[in-house]
């Protein structure tokens, strides 16, 4: 669990909120909901902005993709 906290701590509040919503989508639908950029275009995530705006919260599209990949790795390791 410490790895998960460290993972979330590296992001700002807006990015953490999106990661929390991604976790909710995972719990509800499984890995099918982790397809980028599709997952960013469904509520409640889409209410935070468009894909470009959301990527900026993570420091760019590559960092967003890395965050989602790390989140998936942590989920599968649990």
N, C-alpha and C positions, 0 to 999 in steps of 0.2 A: 504494500500500500504506500510506502514511502516514495517509491518511484512515481506513483501516480500523482502525489502531492507535488513533488519536484517538477513533474511535467507541467502541471497547471500553473505553478508559481512563475514559470518563465514567461507567461503571457499577461497582457493587461486585462482589465476587467471586461472589456467588450469581447475580446477574443476568448476569454474563459467562458463567458456566457454562451458563445457560439459552440464551443467544445462541449459544454453541458447539454445543449440542445442536441448536438450530434449523438451524445450518449443516450439521450432519451429516444432518439430515432432508432439507434441500434437496439435498445431494449425492446422496442415495439416491433421493429421490422427486420432486424438482423442486418447482415452485411450488405444487403441489396441497397440500403439507403446511404452507403458511403461512396457512391459514385460522384466524383467531382466533374463538372460544376453543378450537376443536377440537384444534389442534396442542398445546395445553397439557394435553390430557387423554390423551395417549398416552405410553407409556414411551419413554425414561427421564425425560422432562420431568415427567410426572405424579407421579413418585416424589418430586419436590421440594415437592409441596403441591398444594392445589386451585387453581383459577383465581384466586380472591381472594388467596390467600397469595402466589402467583407475581406477581401484579400489584403487591402491596405491595413486593416486592423491587426494583421499578422506580420506585416512588414513586407508584403508582396506575395504574388501567387506561388512562387517556389516555397516560401516559408509556410504558407497555408497548406500546400500539398504535403510538406514534411510533417506538419503538425497532425494532419489527418492520418498519415501513415504511422506516426508514432502512437497515436491514439489506438489505432487498430492493433498494433503490436502489443500494447499494454492490455487490451481487452482479451487477446488470445492467450496472453501469458497468465491471466488471472485464473 
